[in-house]
Amino acid sequence: MLNDQPDYVRHGVAFLARYTGQTYQNYRYHLDCWIQWCLRAGLDPLHDVQRVHVELYIRELIEAGYATGTVHCRLAPVRGFYDMAVYDDLIFKDPTRGSRLPKITAKRKQPFDRDDLRQLMAAAREISPRHHALVVMLSMLGMRISEACSIDVPDIYNQEGGYRVLRFVGKGNKPAAMAIPYQAIPVLEAQAGDRRDGPLLTTLDGRRCHRHTAASLVKVAAKRAGFAPDRVHPHLLRAAAITLLMDSGVGLREAQDFARHEDPRTTRKHYDLNRNDYGTQATHLLGARLAV
């Protein structure tokens, strides 16, 4: 019984209950890594931990060769675990507060550009309606792979205010809605065919397409388009869609809404700063003002 377990186990279960899907799996794994580290050090993970222990854990991860981003991922659920413990009056002070994580330096990276996305969509269209619909959902609608797999056939026929509106449950179990551009409507309808219920994206035997199966479909389309399959993955298409949107002149707020990011800093950090948009940089304005 859960009531017979130590405080850190009961609190950990309560903390993880806030999450679902892949986030739950990731947080559970990373939190368990921290708890096991504490137990090996002879520490009660809830009541004995101090900031110095968190610092030592971070240092061990760095010295073990973990990438900076991985270290941040490892600590994300740990921070949430203690923040919730303080809120619930289980501990007086959050031991992760004040601990220093390695700084992540934003790297400019070139995602797929417009021509790449068009080439990939054309290749997917040649393979099958299923490949085409998936690539369009990822690149034209900017959906996450799990969101695309969750869509049912009736979802693509919703009419609201004269528009086709796709409603689904997004990351964090949050309701989301987006207008389906008219260019995508025939693609999605072609995949639905004569069906009026069931999942939109299916396996060959009619079951709902799993995210791993869908990812393999993207790689098949990438190979047909002439790209290295290892280079192309579902999130790359979503990232390219967000970046292309911002390159088209859409503001940060609208891009955040499209990407369904809670925090605009996520959009800014991972997409806006990664654009090689040298033509609009402020240096041109300053150069014109100072020219003699």
C-alpha positions as CSV (number, residue, x, y, z in Angstrom):
1,M,0.0,0.0,0.0
2,L,1.2,3.5,-0.8
3,N,0.5,4.7,2.8
4,D,3.2,2.2,4.0
5,Q,5.8,3.8,1.7
6,P,8.3,6.5,2.8
7,D,7.4,10.1,2.4
8,Y,9.6,10.6,-0.7
9,V,7.8,7.7,-2.5
10,R,4.3,9.0,-1.7
11,H,5.3,12.6,-2.7
12,G,7.0,11.3,-5.8
13,V,3.8,9.5,-6.9
14,A,1.8,12.7,-6.2
15,F,4.2,14.8,-8.2
16,L,4.3,12.6,-11.2
17,A,0.5,12.3,-11.3
18,R,0.5,15.8,-12.7
19,Y,2.0,14.6,-15.9
20,T,1.0,12.2,-18.7
21,G,2.4,10.6,-21.8
22,Q,6.0,11.0,-22.7
23,T,6.5,13.8,-20.2
24,Y,5.5,11.4,-17.4
25,Q,7.9,8.8,-18.7
26,N,10.8,11.2,-18.9
27,Y,10.1,12.8,-15.5
28,R,9.7,9.4,-13.9
29,Y,13.0,8.2,-15.2
30,H,15.0,11.3,-14.3
31,L,13.5,11.6,-10.9
32,D,14.3,7.9,-10.2
33,C,17.9,8.6,-11.2
34,W,18.1,11.3,-8.6
35,I,16.4,9.2,-5.9
36,Q,18.7,6.3,-6.5
37,W,21.7,8.6,-6.2
38,C,20.4,9.9,-2.9
39,L,19.8,6.4,-1.5
40,R,23.3,5.3,-2.5
41,A,24.7,8.4,-0.7
42,G,22.7,7.4,2.4
43,L,20.3,10.3,2.1
44,D,16.5,10.4,2.5
45,P,15.6,12.0,-0.9
46,L,13.0,14.3,0.7
47,H,14.2,15.2,4.2
48,D,18.0,14.9,4.2
49,V,18.9,16.7,0.9
50,Q,20.7,20.1,1.0
51,R,21.9,22.4,-1.7
52,V,25.4,21.0,-1.6
53,H,24.1,17.5,-2.5
54,V,22.3,18.9,-5.5
55,E,25.5,20.6,-6.6
56,L,27.5,17.4,-6.2
57,Y,24.9,15.5,-8.3
58,I,25.2,18.2,-11.0
59,R,29.0,18.0,-10.9
60,E,28.9,14.2,-11.2
61,L,26.6,14.4,-14.3
62,I,29.0,16.9,-15.9
63,E,32.1,14.9,-15.2
64,A,30.4,11.8,-16.5
65,G,30.2,13.5,-19.9
66,Y,26.5,14.3,-20.0
67,A,25.6,17.1,-22.4
68,T,24.4,20.4,-20.9
69,G,20.9,19.9,-22.2
70,T,20.7,16.5,-20.6
71,V,21.8,17.8,-17.3
72,H,19.0,20.4,-17.4
73,C,16.5,17.6,-18.3
74,R,17.8,15.5,-15.4
75,L,17.2,18.3,-12.9
76,A,13.8,19.6,-14.3
77,P,11.7,17.0,-12.4
78,V,14.0,17.2,-9.3
79,R,13.3,20.9,-9.1
80,G,9.5,20.3,-9.5
81,F,9.6,17.6,-6.9
82,Y,11.1,19.9,-4.2
83,D,9.0,22.9,-5.2
84,M,5.9,20.9,-4.7
85,A,7.2,19.6,-1.4
86,V,7.7,23.1,-0.1
87,Y,4.2,24.0,-1.3
88,D,2.7,21.0,0.5
89,D,4.6,21.9,3.7
90,L,6.6,18.6,3.6
91,I,9.9,20.5,3.8
92,F,10.8,24.0,4.8
93,K,13.3,24.9,2.1
94,D,13.8,23.9,-1.5
95,P,17.4,22.4,-1.7
96,T,17.6,23.0,-5.5
97,R,17.2,26.8,-5.1
98,G,20.6,28.5,-5.6
99,S,22.1,25.4,-7.3
100,R,24.0,26.3,-10.4
101,L,23.3,24.5,-13.7
102,P,25.7,24.7,-16.6
103,K,24.7,27.5,-19.0
104,I,23.1,26.4,-22.3
105,T,24.5,28.4,-25.1
106,A,22.0,28.9,-27.9
107,K,23.5,27.6,-31.2
108,R,22.3,28.9,-34.5
109,K,21.1,25.9,-36.4
110,Q,19.6,25.7,-39.8
111,P,16.4,23.7,-39.9
112,F,14.6,22.7,-43.0
113,D,13.8,25.7,-45.1
114,R,10.7,26.2,-47.3
115,D,12.1,24.3,-50.3
116,D,13.1,21.4,-48.1
117,L,9.5,21.1,-46.6
118,R,8.0,21.3,-50.1
119,Q,10.3,18.6,-51.4
120,L,9.5,16.4,-48.4
121,M,5.7,16.9,-48.8
122,A,6.0,16.1,-52.6
123,A,7.8,12.9,-51.8
124,A,5.3,11.9,-49.2
125,R,2.5,12.5,-51.6
126,E,4.0,10.1,-54.1
127,I,4.3,7.3,-51.4
128,S,0.7,7.2,-49.9
129,P,-2.0,9.4,-48.5
130,R,-0.9,8.3,-45.0
131,H,2.6,9.6,-45.5
132,H,1.4,12.8,-47.1
133,A,-1.1,13.5,-44.3
134,L,1.4,12.9,-41.6
135,V,4.1,15.2,-43.2
136,V,1.5,17.9,-43.8
137,M,0.3,17.7,-40.2
138,L,3.8,18.1,-38.9
139,S,5.1,20.8,-41.3
140,M,2.0,22.8,-42.3
141,L,0.2,22.6,-39.0
142,G,3.3,22.4,-36.8
143,M,1.9,19.5,-34.7
144,R,3.9,17.3,-32.4
145,I,4.1,13.6,-33.5
146,S,1.9,12.4,-30.5
147,E,-0.7,15.1,-31.4
148,A,-0.8,14.0,-35.0
149,C,-1.3,10.3,-34.0
150,S,-4.1,11.3,-31.6
151,I,-6.4,12.8,-34.4
152,D,-9.5,10.9,-35.2
153,V,-11.3,11.1,-38.6
154,P,-14.3,13.2,-37.2
155,D,-11.8,15.8,-35.9
156,I,-10.9,17.0,-39.4
157,Y,-14.6,17.8,-40.2
158,N,-15.3,20.3,-37.4
159,Q,-16.8,23.5,-38.7
160,E,-16.5,26.7,-36.6
161,G,-17.2,30.2,-37.9
162,G,-16.8,29.1,-41.5
163,Y,-13.5,27.4,-40.9
164,R,-12.3,23.8,-40.5
165,V,-11.0,23.7,-37.0
166,L,-8.9,20.8,-35.6
167,R,-9.4,20.3,-31.8
168,F,-7.1,17.9,-29.9
169,V,-5.4,17.4,-26.6
170,G,-1.9,18.9,-26.7
171,K,1.2,18.6,-24.6
172,G,0.5,18.6,-20.8
173,N,-3.0,17.3,-21.4
174,K,-4.1,20.7,-22.5
175,P,-6.9,21.3,-25.0
176,A,-5.8,22.9,-28.3
177,A,-7.4,24.1,-31.4
178,M,-6.2,25.3,-34.8
179,A,-7.7,26.3,-38.1
180,I,-6.9,23.8,-40.9
181,P,-5.5,25.7,-43.9
182,Y,-7.5,25.0,-47.1
183,Q,-4.4,23.5,-48.7
184,A,-4.3,20.8,-46.0
185,I,-8.0,19.9,-46.1
186,P,-7.9,17.6,-49.2
187,V,-4.8,15.9,-47.9
188,L,-6.4,15.0,-44.7
189,E,-9.6,14.0,-46.4
190,A,-7.7,11.7,-48.8
191,Q,-6.2,9.9,-45.8
192,A,-9.7,9.5,-44.3
193,G,-11.2,8.2,-47.5
194,D,-14.7,6.8,-46.9
195,R,-14.2,6.4,-43.2
196,R,-16.1,8.6,-40.8
197,D,-14.7,7.3,-37.5
198,G,-11.6,5.8,-36.0
199,P,-8.0,7.2,-36.0
200,L,-7.0,9.3,-39.0
201,L,-3.4,7.8,-39.1
202,T,-3.5,4.0,-39.1
203,T,-1.2,1.1,-39.4
204,L,-1.6,-1.2,-42.4
205,D,-3.9,-3.4,-40.3
206,G,-6.1,-0.5,-39.3
207,R,-4.9,0.3,-35.8
208,R,-4.0,3.7,-34.5
209,C,-0.5,4.8,-35.7
210,H,2.0,4.9,-32.8
211,R,4.4,7.8,-32.5
212,H,7.4,5.4,-33.3
213,T,5.6,4.0,-36.4
214,A,4.8,7.6,-37.5
215,A,8.5,8.6,-37.0
216,S,9.5,5.7,-39.3
217,L,7.0,7.0,-42.0
218,V,8.7,10.4,-41.9
219,K,12.1,8.8,-42.5
220,V,10.7,6.8,-45.4
221,A,9.5,10.1,-46.9
222,A,12.8,11.7,-46.2
223,K,14.7,9.0,-48.1
224,R,12.3,9.3,-51.0
225,A,12.9,13.1,-51.1
226,G,16.7,12.5,-51.2
227,F,17.5,13.5,-47.6
228,A,19.6,11.4,-45.2
229,P,16.9,9.6,-43.1
230,D,19.0,10.0,-39.9
231,R,18.9,13.8,-40.4
232,V,15.1,14.0,-40.6
233,H,12.8,13.4,-37.6
234,P,9.3,14.6,-36.7
235,H,10.3,17.5,-34.5
236,L,12.5,18.9,-37.2
237,L,9.4,19.5,-39.3
238,R,7.6,21.2,-36.5
239,A,10.7,23.4,-35.8
240,A,11.0,24.2,-39.5
241,A,7.3,25.3,-39.5
242,I,7.7,27.6,-36.5
243,T,10.9,29.1,-37.9
244,L,9.4,29.6,-41.4
245,L,6.4,31.3,-39.8
246,M,8.7,33.8,-38.1
247,D,10.7,34.3,-41.2
248,S,7.4,35.2,-43.0
249,G,7.0,38.2,-40.6
250,V,4.8,36.7,-37.9
251,G,5.5,38.2,-34.5
252,L,6.8,36.4,-31.5
253,R,3.3,36.3,-29.8
254,E,1.6,34.8,-32.9
255,A,4.4,32.2,-33.2
256,Q,4.1,31.3,-29.6
257,D,0.3,30.8,-30.1
258,F,1.0,28.6,-33.2
259,A,3.6,26.5,-31.3
260,R,1.4,26.3,-28.2
261,H,4.2,27.3,-25.9
262,E,3.2,28.4,-22.4
263,D,6.3,30.6,-22.1
264,P,7.3,33.0,-24.9
265,R,10.9,32.4,-23.8
266,T,10.7,28.9,-25.2
267,T,9.7,30.2,-28.6
268,R,12.4,32.9,-28.4
269,K,15.2,30.6,-27.2
270,H,14.7,27.6,-29.4
271,Y,13.3,29.1,-32.6
272,D,13.7,32.8,-33.0
273,L,17.4,32.9,-31.9
274,N,18.1,30.0,-34.3
275,R,17.1,31.9,-37.4
276,N,19.8,33.0,-39.7
277,D,17.7,36.1,-40.5
278,Y,20.6,38.4,-41.3
279,G,18.6,40.5,-43.7
280,T,16.5,42.1,-40.9
281,Q,19.1,42.5,-38.2
282,A,19.5,45.9,-36.5
283,T,23.0,46.4,-37.9
284,H,21.5,47.4,-41.3
285,L,19.4,50.2,-39.6
286,L,22.4,51.4,-37.6
287,G,24.6,51.3,-40.6
288,A,22.2,53.5,-42.6
289,R,21.9,56.0,-39.7
290,L,25.7,56.3,-39.3
291,A,26.7,56.3,-43.0
292,V,28.5,59.4,-44.1
